[in-house]
Every structure is written in structure tokens, then in C-alpha cells.
Amino acid sequence: MVLIMLFVIGIFYVVREHFAHASPYLPYLILLICPLMHFFGHGQHGSKTKIDRDEKEK
């Protein structure tokens, strides 16, 4: 987790210092983030919790 935070902070400073160079790629980065958010954000579709299994057994 610490390495991820250091990576995010590093990316923030690189983008902040070189925004003029990075700004043309911003629309592409947003388009890249969308599928990643869908892939990682939906979580566990179809997974059954203990409560669901208990109700089904009754």
C-alpha cells in the first residue's frame, strides 16, 4: 500500500511539473481509466454471501 501511495505521489508531481507536455494525453488517460474503473470497481458480481447461502438452504 505504501508503494502505491508513493507511486501516486510521484505521478502527481511529474504531471504537475510537466502539465504542458502531459495535457494532450489527458483525454486518452480518461478513456483508459474508464474500463479500469469498471473492471476493478464492480467487485464481486455473482458472489454469494453467507447470509444468501443460509437463506437459500431454508
N, C-alpha and C positions, 0 to 999 in steps of 0.2 A: 504494500500500500504506500509505503514511504517513497519507493522508487517511482511509482506512478505519479505521486504528487510532485516530486522533483522534476519529472519529465514535463508535466503540465506547466509548472512554473517556468521551466526553461523555454518551452514553446511560446508562452506568453511574452517573455522578454525578447525573444527573437522576432516574433511578429510585431511587437511594439516598436522595436528599433528599425525594422525593415518593412514597415507597413506599405510604403510606396512600391516596394518590389513585390509584396505578397498580395496586395489588393486586387490585381487582375485575376488571381486564382480563387478569390473568395466565393464566387458563385459555384465553382466546381467543388470546393470544400463543403459547402452547404448541401449540395446534391449527394456528396459522398457520405455525409453524416446521416442523411435520412434513412437509407437502408440499414445502416449500422444501428441506428436507434430502434428500428423495427425489429431487427434481428435480436438484439440484446435486451430490448425494453419490454417485450411481451412476456418474458419469464417462462413459466412452465404451463403452457397451454395443455390441457388434457390431463394434467397430473391430478390424481385424486388425493385428497387429504384424509386423515384418519377418520374425521367426522363423516365424510362422504362414504367411506367404506363401511363404517358402522351402520349408517342409515340403510345402505343397500342390503346388508346382511339381514336386517329385521324383516 
